[in-house]
Amino acid sequence: MTKLAQWLCGLALLGSAWAALALAPPGLQPPAPLRQALLPLPVYLLVAFGCYSLATV
């Protein structure tokens, strides 16, 4: 498996877990503080990745 395939697989797993929790199916209602932290999580991860990229270059 190439490194790109590994990254895409990891992003797909993270994205599907995030979508499952963020869309909140009728039987699963996360608490409000968790939902408030969960919705902007992709933006937080993108900013953290950008900071890491800038620090390592």
PDB file with one MODEL, atoms N, CA, C and O in Angstrom:
MODEL        1
ATOM      1  N   MET A   1       0.854  -1.171   0.000  1.00  0.00           N
ATOM      2  CA  MET A   1       0.000   0.000   0.000  1.00  0.00           C
ATOM      3  C   MET A   1       0.900   1.235   0.000  1.00  0.00           C
ATOM      4  O   MET A   1       1.840   1.328   0.790  1.00  0.00           O
ATOM      5  N   THR A   2       0.610   2.161  -0.875  1.00  0.00           N
ATOM      6  CA  THR A   2       1.424   3.371  -0.948  1.00  0.00           C
ATOM      7  C   THR A   2       1.069   4.309   0.203  1.00  0.00           C
ATOM      8  O   THR A   2       0.044   4.151   0.866  1.00  0.00           O
ATOM      9  N   LYS A   3       1.929   5.272   0.418  1.00  0.00           N
ATOM     10  CA  LYS A   3       1.700   6.231   1.500  1.00  0.00           C
ATOM     11  C   LYS A   3       0.429   7.045   1.234  1.00  0.00           C
ATOM     12  O   LYS A   3      -0.317   7.353   2.164  1.00  0.00           O
ATOM     13  N   LEU A   4       0.186   7.390  -0.025  1.00  0.00           N
ATOM     14  CA  LEU A   4      -1.031   8.127  -0.364  1.00  0.00           C
ATOM     15  C   LEU A   4      -2.274   7.311  -0.016  1.00  0.00           C
ATOM     16  O   LEU A   4      -3.237   7.846   0.534  1.00  0.00           O
ATOM     17  N   ALA A   5      -2.253   6.037  -0.332  1.00  0.00           N
ATOM     18  CA  ALA A   5      -3.395   5.176  -0.019  1.00  0.00           C
ATOM     19  C   ALA A   5      -3.596   5.068   1.489  1.00  0.00           C
ATOM     20  O   ALA A   5      -4.732   5.022   1.961  1.00  0.00           O
ATOM     21  N   GLN A   6      -2.508   5.028   2.245  1.00  0.00           N
ATOM     22  CA  GLN A   6      -2.620   4.972   3.706  1.00  0.00           C
ATOM     23  C   GLN A   6      -3.256   6.252   4.243  1.00  0.00           C
ATOM     24  O   GLN A   6      -4.139   6.196   5.099  1.00  0.00           O
ATOM     25  N   TRP A   7      -2.810   7.399   3.744  1.00  0.00           N
ATOM     26  CA  TRP A   7      -3.364   8.677   4.184  1.00  0.00           C
ATOM     27  C   TRP A   7      -4.846   8.785   3.815  1.00  0.00           C
ATOM     28  O   TRP A   7      -5.661   9.226   4.626  1.00  0.00           O
ATOM     29  N   LEU A   8      -5.187   8.385   2.602  1.00  0.00           N
ATOM     30  CA  LEU A   8      -6.585   8.454   2.178  1.00  0.00           C
ATOM     31  C   LEU A   8      -7.470   7.511   2.984  1.00  0.00           C
ATOM     32  O   LEU A   8      -8.608   7.852   3.308  1.00  0.00           O
ATOM     33  N   CYS A   9      -6.960   6.341   3.306  1.00  0.00           N
ATOM     34  CA  CYS A   9      -7.712   5.396   4.133  1.00  0.00           C
ATOM     35  C   CYS A   9      -7.932   5.967   5.536  1.00  0.00           C
ATOM     36  O   CYS A   9      -9.031   5.868   6.083  1.00  0.00           O
ATOM     37  N   GLY A  10      -6.899   6.559   6.111  1.00  0.00           N
ATOM     38  CA  GLY A  10      -7.022   7.174   7.429  1.00  0.00           C
ATOM     39  C   GLY A  10      -7.997   8.335   7.431  1.00  0.00           C
ATOM     40  O   GLY A  10      -8.799   8.476   8.355  1.00  0.00           O
ATOM     41  N   LEU A  11      -7.931   9.174   6.393  1.00  0.00           N
ATOM     42  CA  LEU A  11      -8.865  10.297   6.298  1.00  0.00           C
ATOM     43  C   LEU A  11     -10.301   9.816   6.098  1.00  0.00           C
ATOM     44  O   LEU A  11     -11.238  10.408   6.633  1.00  0.00           O
ATOM     45  N   ALA A  12     -10.470   8.754   5.335  1.00  0.00           N
ATOM     46  CA  ALA A  12     -11.812   8.206   5.129  1.00  0.00           C
ATOM     47  C   ALA A  12     -12.378   7.655   6.437  1.00  0.00           C
ATOM     48  O   ALA A  12     -13.556   7.851   6.734  1.00  0.00           O
ATOM     49  N   LEU A  13     -11.549   6.972   7.216  1.00  0.00           N
ATOM     50  CA  LEU A  13     -12.014   6.445   8.506  1.00  0.00           C
ATOM     51  C   LEU A  13     -12.364   7.571   9.473  1.00  0.00           C
ATOM     52  O   LEU A  13     -13.402   7.531  10.133  1.00  0.00           O
ATOM     53  N   LEU A  14     -11.495   8.571   9.553  1.00  0.00           N
ATOM     54  CA  LEU A  14     -11.756   9.708  10.434  1.00  0.00           C
ATOM     55  C   LEU A  14     -12.993  10.473   9.979  1.00  0.00           C
ATOM     56  O   LEU A  14     -13.824  10.867  10.798  1.00  0.00           O
ATOM     57  N   GLY A  15     -13.109  10.678   8.680  1.00  0.00           N
ATOM     58  CA  GLY A  15     -14.265  11.399   8.147  1.00  0.00           C
ATOM     59  C   GLY A  15     -15.573  10.667   8.367  1.00  0.00           C
ATOM     60  O   GLY A  15     -16.591  11.286   8.674  1.00  0.00           O
ATOM     61  N   SER A  16     -15.551   9.360   8.214  1.00  0.00           N
ATOM     62  CA  SER A  16     -16.791   8.606   8.426  1.00  0.00           C
ATOM     63  C   SER A  16     -17.181   8.580   9.904  1.00  0.00           C
ATOM     64  O   SER A  16     -18.365   8.648  10.234  1.00  0.00           O
ATOM     65  N   ALA A  17     -16.197   8.482  10.788  1.00  0.00           N
ATOM     66  CA  ALA A  17     -16.504   8.531  12.223  1.00  0.00           C
ATOM     67  C   ALA A  17     -17.041   9.903  12.607  1.00  0.00           C
ATOM     68  O   ALA A  17     -17.981  10.013  13.394  1.00  0.00           O
ATOM     69  N   TRP A  18     -16.436  10.952  12.045  1.00  0.00           N
ATOM     70  CA  TRP A  18     -16.908  12.313  12.333  1.00  0.00           C
ATOM     71  C   TRP A  18     -18.333  12.502  11.818  1.00  0.00           C
ATOM     72  O   TRP A  18     -19.183  13.048  12.522  1.00  0.00           O
ATOM     73  N   ALA A  19     -18.594  12.051  10.593  1.00  0.00           N
ATOM     74  CA  ALA A  19     -19.927  12.212  10.011  1.00  0.00           C
ATOM     75  C   ALA A  19     -20.970  11.429  10.803  1.00  0.00           C
ATOM     76  O   ALA A  19     -22.090  11.902  10.992  1.00  0.00           O
ATOM     77  N   ALA A  20     -20.610  10.241  11.263  1.00  0.00           N
ATOM     78  CA  ALA A  20     -21.559   9.439  12.034  1.00  0.00           C
ATOM     79  C   ALA A  20     -21.935  10.138  13.337  1.00  0.00           C
ATOM     80  O   ALA A  20     -23.089  10.080  13.761  1.00  0.00           O
ATOM     81  N   LEU A  21     -20.978  10.793  13.969  1.00  0.00           N
ATOM     82  CA  LEU A  21     -21.283  11.489  15.224  1.00  0.00           C
ATOM     83  C   LEU A  21     -21.898  12.861  14.980  1.00  0.00           C
ATOM     84  O   LEU A  21     -22.784  13.279  15.726  1.00  0.00           O
ATOM     85  N   ALA A  22     -21.442  13.569  13.947  1.00  0.00           N
ATOM     86  CA  ALA A  22     -21.935  14.926  13.700  1.00  0.00           C
ATOM     87  C   ALA A  22     -23.369  14.923  13.176  1.00  0.00           C
ATOM     88  O   ALA A  22     -24.151  15.814  13.507  1.00  0.00           O
ATOM     89  N   LEU A  23     -23.716  13.931  12.364  1.00  0.00           N
ATOM     90  CA  LEU A  23     -25.073  13.888  11.824  1.00  0.00           C
ATOM     91  C   LEU A  23     -26.077  13.371  12.840  1.00  0.00           C
ATOM     92  O   LEU A  23     -27.281  13.555  12.667  1.00  0.00           O
ATOM     93  N   ALA A  24     -25.603  12.732  13.888  1.00  0.00           N
ATOM     94  CA  ALA A  24     -26.416  12.276  15.023  1.00  0.00           C
ATOM     95  C   ALA A  24     -27.692  11.566  14.591  1.00  0.00           C
ATOM     96  O   ALA A  24     -28.747  12.191  14.482  1.00  0.00           O
ATOM     97  N   PRO A  25     -27.599  10.272  14.347  1.00  0.00           N
ATOM     98  CA  PRO A  25     -28.819   9.526  14.026  1.00  0.00           C
ATOM     99  C   PRO A  25     -29.834   9.644  15.168  1.00  0.00           C
ATOM    100  O   PRO A  25     -29.454   9.941  16.301  1.00  0.00           O
ATOM    101  N   PRO A  26     -31.108   9.415  14.883  1.00  0.00           N
ATOM    102  CA  PRO A  26     -32.154   9.637  15.897  1.00  0.00           C
ATOM    103  C   PRO A  26     -31.924   8.922  17.228  1.00  0.00           C
ATOM    104  O   PRO A  26     -32.301   9.455  18.271  1.00  0.00           O
ATOM    105  N   GLY A  27     -31.327   7.753  17.228  1.00  0.00           N
ATOM    106  CA  GLY A  27     -31.126   7.024  18.471  1.00  0.00           C
ATOM    107  C   GLY A  27     -29.922   7.491  19.269  1.00  0.00           C
ATOM    108  O   GLY A  27     -29.770   7.115  20.431  1.00  0.00           O
ATOM    109  N   LEU A  28     -29.065   8.301  18.665  1.00  0.00           N
ATOM    110  CA  LEU A  28     -27.830   8.728  19.323  1.00  0.00           C
ATOM    111  C   LEU A  28     -27.771  10.251  19.352  1.00  0.00           C
ATOM    112  O   LEU A  28     -27.551  10.884  18.319  1.00  0.00           O
ATOM    113  N   GLN A  29     -27.961  10.831  20.507  1.00  0.00           N
ATOM    114  CA  GLN A  29     -27.879  12.276  20.660  1.00  0.00           C
ATOM    115  C   GLN A  29     -26.732  12.603  21.602  1.00  0.00           C
ATOM    116  O   GLN A  29     -26.881  12.460  22.816  1.00  0.00           O
ATOM    117  N   PRO A  30     -25.580  13.043  21.072  1.00  0.00           N
ATOM    118  CA  PRO A  30     -24.464  13.376  21.954  1.00  0.00           C
ATOM    119  C   PRO A  30     -24.787  14.615  22.790  1.00  0.00           C
ATOM    120  O   PRO A  30     -25.614  15.434  22.388  1.00  0.00           O
ATOM    121  N   PRO A  31     -24.145  14.757  23.943  1.00  0.00           N
ATOM    122  CA  PRO A  31     -24.370  15.943  24.774  1.00  0.00           C
ATOM    123  C   PRO A  31     -23.967  17.216  24.028  1.00  0.00           C
ATOM    124  O   PRO A  31     -23.153  17.176  23.106  1.00  0.00           O
ATOM    125  N   ALA A  32     -24.542  18.329  24.435  1.00  0.00           N
ATOM    126  CA  ALA A  32     -24.299  19.605  23.754  1.00  0.00           C
ATOM    127  C   ALA A  32     -22.820  19.995  23.735  1.00  0.00           C
ATOM    128  O   ALA A  32     -22.341  20.424  22.685  1.00  0.00           O
ATOM    129  N   PRO A  33     -22.057  19.872  24.850  1.00  0.00           N
ATOM    130  CA  PRO A  33     -20.634  20.250  24.782  1.00  0.00           C
ATOM    131  C   PRO A  33     -19.842  19.405  23.779  1.00  0.00           C
ATOM    132  O   PRO A  33     -18.954  19.916  23.097  1.00  0.00           O
ATOM    133  N   LEU A  34     -20.166  18.119  23.695  1.00  0.00           N
ATOM    134  CA  LEU A  34     -19.484  17.259  22.726  1.00  0.00           C
ATOM    135  C   LEU A  34     -19.840  17.676  21.306  1.00  0.00           C
ATOM    136  O   LEU A  34     -18.973  17.715  20.433  1.00  0.00           O
ATOM    137  N   ARG A  35     -21.092  17.983  21.075  1.00  0.00           N
ATOM    138  CA  ARG A  35     -21.527  18.405  19.738  1.00  0.00           C
ATOM    139  C   ARG A  35     -20.876  19.721  19.340  1.00  0.00           C
ATOM    140  O   ARG A  35     -20.507  19.899  18.180  1.00  0.00           O
ATOM    141  N   GLN A  36     -20.729  20.647  20.284  1.00  0.00           N
ATOM    142  CA  GLN A  36     -20.092  21.930  19.985  1.00  0.00           C
ATOM    143  C   GLN A  36     -18.614  21.759  19.667  1.00  0.00           C
ATOM    144  O   GLN A  36     -18.070  22.516  18.862  1.00  0.00           O
ATOM    145  N   ALA A  37     -17.958  20.794  20.272  1.00  0.00           N
ATOM    146  CA  ALA A  37     -16.549  20.535  19.980  1.00  0.00           C
ATOM    147  C   ALA A  37     -16.393  19.697  18.720  1.00  0.00           C
ATOM    148  O   ALA A  37     -15.369  19.782  18.041  1.00  0.00           O
ATOM    149  N   LEU A  38     -17.388  18.897  18.403  1.00  0.00           N
ATOM    150  CA  LEU A  38     -17.301  17.971  17.280  1.00  0.00           C
ATOM    151  C   LEU A  38     -17.505  18.654  15.935  1.00  0.00           C
ATOM    152  O   LEU A  38     -16.836  18.303  14.963  1.00  0.00           O
ATOM    153  N   LEU A  39     -18.401  19.608  15.857  1.00  0.00           N
ATOM    154  CA  LEU A  39     -18.712  20.222  14.571  1.00  0.00           C
ATOM    155  C   LEU A  39     -17.519  20.940  13.936  1.00  0.00           C
ATOM    156  O   LEU A  39     -17.307  20.760  12.737  1.00  0.00           O
ATOM    157  N   PRO A  40     -16.728  21.740  14.654  1.00  0.00           N
ATOM    158  CA  PRO A  40     -15.581  22.393  14.006  1.00  0.00           C
ATOM    159  C   PRO A  40     -14.309  21.545  13.988  1.00  0.00           C
ATOM    160  O   PRO A  40     -13.245  22.057  13.638  1.00  0.00           O
ATOM    161  N   LEU A  41     -14.388  20.273  14.353  1.00  0.00           N
ATOM    162  CA  LEU A  41     -13.200  19.424  14.423  1.00  0.00           C
ATOM    163  C   LEU A  41     -12.409  19.365  13.115  1.00  0.00           C
ATOM    164  O   LEU A  41     -11.182  19.441  13.174  1.00  0.00           O
ATOM    165  N   PRO A  42     -13.032  19.233  11.935  1.00  0.00           N
ATOM    166  CA  PRO A  42     -12.231  19.216  10.705  1.00  0.00           C
ATOM    167  C   PRO A  42     -11.418  20.493  10.500  1.00  0.00           C
ATOM    168  O   PRO A  42     -10.301  20.440   9.985  1.00  0.00           O
ATOM    169  N   VAL A  43     -11.964  21.625  10.895  1.00  0.00           N
ATOM    170  CA  VAL A  43     -11.224  22.886  10.764  1.00  0.00           C
ATOM    171  C   VAL A  43     -10.039  22.891  11.718  1.00  0.00           C
ATOM    172  O   VAL A  43      -8.946  23.312  11.340  1.00  0.00           O
ATOM    173  N   TYR A  44     -10.239  22.429  12.945  1.00  0.00           N
ATOM    174  CA  TYR A  44      -9.139  22.344  13.905  1.00  0.00           C
ATOM    175  C   TYR A  44      -8.023  21.447  13.384  1.00  0.00           C
ATOM    176  O   TYR A  44      -6.845  21.789  13.490  1.00  0.00           O
ATOM    177  N   LEU A  45      -8.391  20.305  12.825  1.00  0.00           N
ATOM    178  CA  LEU A  45      -7.387  19.380  12.303  1.00  0.00           C
ATOM    179  C   LEU A  45      -6.640  19.979  11.118  1.00  0.00           C
ATOM    180  O   LEU A  45      -5.433  19.781  10.984  1.00  0.00           O
ATOM    181  N   LEU A  46      -7.339  20.703  10.266  1.00  0.00           N
ATOM    182  CA  LEU A  46      -6.693  21.343   9.123  1.00  0.00           C
ATOM    183  C   LEU A  46      -5.708  22.415   9.578  1.00  0.00           C
ATOM    184  O   LEU A  46      -4.611  22.512   9.028  1.00  0.00           O
ATOM    185  N   VAL A  47      -6.073  23.210  10.562  1.00  0.00           N
ATOM    186  CA  VAL A  47      -5.171  24.234  11.094  1.00  0.00           C
ATOM    187  C   VAL A  47      -3.971  23.590  11.774  1.00  0.00           C
ATOM    188  O   VAL A  47      -2.844  24.055  11.602  1.00  0.00           O
ATOM    189  N   ALA A  48      -4.191  22.536  12.537  1.00  0.00           N
ATOM    190  CA  ALA A  48      -3.083  21.842  13.198  1.00  0.00           C
ATOM    191  C   ALA A  48      -2.129  21.242  12.172  1.00  0.00           C
ATOM    192  O   ALA A  48      -0.912  21.303  12.349  1.00  0.00           O
ATOM    193  N   PHE A  49      -2.667  20.664  11.103  1.00  0.00           N
ATOM    194  CA  PHE A  49      -1.821  20.109  10.052  1.00  0.00           C
ATOM    195  C   PHE A  49      -1.024  21.210   9.363  1.00  0.00           C
ATOM    196  O   PHE A  49       0.149  21.013   9.046  1.00  0.00           O
ATOM    197  N   GLY A  50      -1.638  22.360   9.129  1.00  0.00           N
ATOM    198  CA  GLY A  50      -0.930  23.485   8.521  1.00  0.00           C
ATOM    199  C   GLY A  50       0.196  23.987   9.407  1.00  0.00           C
ATOM    200  O   GLY A  50       1.287  24.272   8.913  1.00  0.00           O
ATOM    201  N   CYS A  51      -0.045  24.100  10.696  1.00  0.00           N
ATOM    202  CA  CYS A  51       1.003  24.534  11.630  1.00  0.00           C
ATOM    203  C   CYS A  51       2.141  23.524  11.673  1.00  0.00           C
ATOM    204  O   CYS A  51       3.311  23.906  11.698  1.00  0.00           O
ATOM    205  N   TYR A  52       1.809  22.252  11.681  1.00  0.00           N
ATOM    206  CA  TYR A  52       2.838  21.209  11.675  1.00  0.00           C
ATOM    207  C   TYR A  52       3.660  21.278  10.388  1.00  0.00           C
ATOM    208  O   TYR A  52       4.883  21.146  10.419  1.00  0.00           O
ATOM    209  N   SER A  53       2.988  21.483   9.269  1.00  0.00           N
ATOM    210  CA  SER A  53       3.693  21.570   7.990  1.00  0.00           C
ATOM    211  C   SER A  53       4.636  22.764   7.964  1.00  0.00           C
ATOM    212  O   SER A  53       5.764  22.656   7.483  1.00  0.00           O
ATOM    213  N   LEU A  54       4.181  23.894   8.477  1.00  0.00           N
ATOM    214  CA  LEU A  54       5.044  25.081   8.518  1.00  0.00           C
ATOM    215  C   LEU A  54       6.227  24.883   9.454  1.00  0.00           C
ATOM    216  O   LEU A  54       7.325  25.365   9.177  1.00  0.00           O
ATOM    217  N   ALA A  55       6.013  24.187  10.547  1.00  0.00           N
ATOM    218  CA  ALA A  55       7.088  23.985  11.518  1.00  0.00           C
ATOM    219  C   ALA A  55       8.150  23.022  11.007  1.00  0.00           C
ATOM    220  O   ALA A  55       9.323  23.153  11.357  1.00  0.00           O
ATOM    221  N   THR A  56       7.755  22.058  10.184  1.00  0.00           N
ATOM    222  CA  THR A  56       8.724  21.065   9.727  1.00  0.00           C
ATOM    223  C   THR A  56       9.471  21.495   8.470  1.00  0.00           C
ATOM    224  O   THR A  56      10.497  20.902   8.138  1.00  0.00           O
ATOM    225  N   VAL A  57       8.992  22.489   7.778  1.00  0.00           N
ATOM    226  CA  VAL A  57       9.664  22.926   6.537  1.00  0.00           C
ATOM    227  C   VAL A  57      10.723  23.950   6.825  1.00  0.00           C
ATOM    228  O   VAL A  57      11.387  24.427   5.904  1.00  0.00           O
TER     229      VAL A  57
ENDMDL
END
